[in-house]
Amino acid sequence: MRRISVLIAAVAVLAAAPAAARAAELKLTGTTLFYVDTDPNARNVVTVRLSTDGKSFTVTDTGRSGRSTIPITSDGSCTVNRGSAPARAG
């Protein structure tokens, strides 16, 4: 009986946990920028802006996935700040 109680408790905890938030990932490899969003419900609205000096650019996604905004993460090749990702070009 104890095993069943532990199993029921574990299932209840997993069911009550919020769904994992999905994030788009930005990656800069050499001179190629990759933007990947694996969320099938995402409606991406991606903008890429080059700085006036041409040395960096900013990527933003103002789209939504359901009621949530789409966060942007990085693999470490660029910097992410509040949902936009400035990256060094070249």
Buried (B, 14 or more C-beta within 10 A) or exposed (E): EEEEEEEEEEEEEEEEEEEEEBBBBBBBEEEEBEBEBEBEEBEBEBEEEEEEEEEBBBBBBEBBBEEEEBBBEBEEBBEBEEBBBBBEEE
